[in-house]
Amino acid sequence: MAVRVCSTAVVAIVLMLFLVLPRDMVDAASYIVGDRINGWDFNISNWPKAKTFTFKPGDELVFTYEPGKYDVVPVNDIEYDNCGHALDSKVYRSGNDKINLVDGSNYFISDFPNQCEAGMKLRVFAK
């Protein structure tokens, strides 16, 4: 009897999640930034998917890189253009960072000295 009540509760919770989660989060996809060999590196501004593909809000970008050599910082358009960021910005450093896209333009830079200026920055659009 306890097993039947428990499994019924689990089914009810799963069904509620489908009703509560935004549709775009349910349909979200995951994309490795760059390519599988180099990932997040200096050639990232030439990543074809960023220029030709329309992402959806909730899609996940996976930034792969060597920790301690690079990092990733989500920024706004002005910070992107100036290769800087606010002091309280979230800086990702794991080498396998997963960041969900928001509706509209999404901007990312590397915070290591001179890397953003050398092309380690990325803009993608989600709609």
C-alpha positions as CSV (number, residue, x, y, z in Angstrom):
1,M,0.0,0.0,0.0
2,A,2.8,2.5,0.9
3,V,4.6,1.7,-2.4
4,R,1.4,2.5,-4.4
5,V,0.9,5.9,-2.6
6,C,4.6,6.8,-3.0
7,S,4.6,6.0,-6.8
8,T,1.3,7.9,-7.2
9,A,2.9,10.9,-5.5
10,V,6.0,10.7,-7.8
11,V,3.8,10.6,-10.9
12,A,1.8,13.6,-9.6
13,I,5.0,15.6,-8.9
14,V,6.3,14.9,-12.4
15,L,3.1,15.9,-14.0
16,M,3.0,19.2,-12.0
17,L,6.6,20.0,-13.2
18,F,5.5,19.7,-16.8
19,L,2.7,22.1,-16.1
20,V,4.8,24.6,-14.1
21,L,8.1,24.6,-16.1
22,P,8.1,27.1,-19.0
23,R,7.8,25.4,-22.3
24,D,11.1,26.7,-23.6
25,M,12.9,25.2,-20.6
26,V,11.3,21.8,-21.3
27,D,12.5,22.0,-25.0
28,A,15.9,23.4,-24.1
29,A,19.0,22.0,-25.9
30,S,22.7,21.9,-24.9
31,Y,25.4,23.2,-27.2
32,I,29.2,23.0,-26.8
33,V,30.7,26.4,-27.5
34,G,33.3,26.3,-30.3
35,D,34.2,22.8,-31.4
36,R,34.8,19.6,-29.5
37,I,38.6,19.9,-29.8
38,N,39.2,23.5,-28.9
39,G,36.1,24.6,-27.2
40,W,36.2,28.1,-25.7
41,D,39.4,29.7,-27.2
42,F,40.7,32.6,-29.2
43,N,38.9,31.6,-32.4
44,I,35.5,31.7,-30.7
45,S,34.3,34.8,-32.5
46,N,34.3,32.7,-35.7
47,W,32.1,30.0,-34.2
48,P,29.6,29.5,-37.1
49,K,26.7,28.4,-34.9
50,A,26.8,31.8,-33.1
51,K,26.4,33.6,-36.4
52,T,23.8,31.5,-38.2
53,F,21.8,29.7,-35.6
54,T,18.9,31.0,-33.5
55,F,19.0,29.7,-30.0
56,K,16.0,29.5,-27.7
57,P,15.8,31.0,-24.2
58,G,16.7,28.3,-21.8
59,D,19.2,26.6,-24.1
60,E,22.4,25.7,-22.4
61,L,25.9,26.7,-23.7
62,V,28.7,24.5,-22.4
63,F,32.0,26.3,-22.3
64,T,34.9,23.8,-22.2
65,Y,38.5,24.9,-21.7
66,E,41.6,24.4,-19.6
67,P,40.9,25.7,-16.1
68,G,43.5,28.3,-15.0
69,K,44.1,29.3,-18.6
70,Y,40.7,30.8,-19.5
71,D,37.4,31.7,-17.8
72,V,33.9,32.8,-18.9
73,V,32.0,35.9,-17.7
74,P,28.4,36.6,-18.9
75,V,28.3,40.4,-19.5
76,N,26.0,43.1,-21.0
77,D,26.5,44.7,-24.4
78,I,28.6,47.7,-23.1
79,E,30.9,45.3,-21.0
80,Y,31.2,43.1,-24.1
81,D,32.2,46.1,-26.3
82,N,34.7,47.3,-23.7
83,C,36.0,43.9,-22.7
84,G,35.3,44.5,-19.0
85,H,32.7,43.6,-16.4
86,A,31.3,44.7,-13.1
87,L,33.1,43.7,-9.9
88,D,30.1,41.6,-8.8
89,S,29.9,39.7,-12.1
90,K,29.8,35.9,-11.9
91,V,33.1,34.5,-13.2
92,Y,33.0,30.8,-14.3
93,R,36.3,29.0,-13.9
94,S,35.6,25.2,-13.9
95,G,36.6,24.5,-17.5
96,N,33.2,22.9,-18.0
97,D,30.7,25.7,-17.4
98,K,27.1,25.4,-18.3
99,I,25.2,28.7,-18.8
100,N,21.5,29.0,-19.8
101,L,20.6,31.6,-22.3
102,V,18.1,34.3,-21.6
103,D,15.7,35.9,-24.2
104,G,17.6,38.3,-26.5
105,S,21.3,38.9,-26.8
106,N,23.7,37.0,-24.6
107,Y,27.3,38.2,-24.2
108,F,30.3,36.3,-22.9
109,I,34.0,37.3,-22.5
110,S,37.2,35.9,-21.0
111,D,38.4,37.9,-18.0
112,F,42.0,36.9,-18.3
113,P,44.3,39.8,-19.3
114,N,44.1,40.7,-23.0
115,Q,42.1,37.6,-24.0
116,C,38.9,39.4,-24.7
117,E,40.7,42.1,-26.7
118,A,42.3,39.2,-28.7
119,G,38.9,37.8,-29.6
120,M,37.8,35.6,-26.7
121,K,34.3,37.0,-26.6
122,L,31.0,35.7,-27.9
123,R,27.5,37.0,-28.6
124,V,24.6,34.7,-29.3
125,F,20.9,35.6,-29.7
126,A,18.0,33.6,-28.2
127,K,14.4,34.0,-29.2
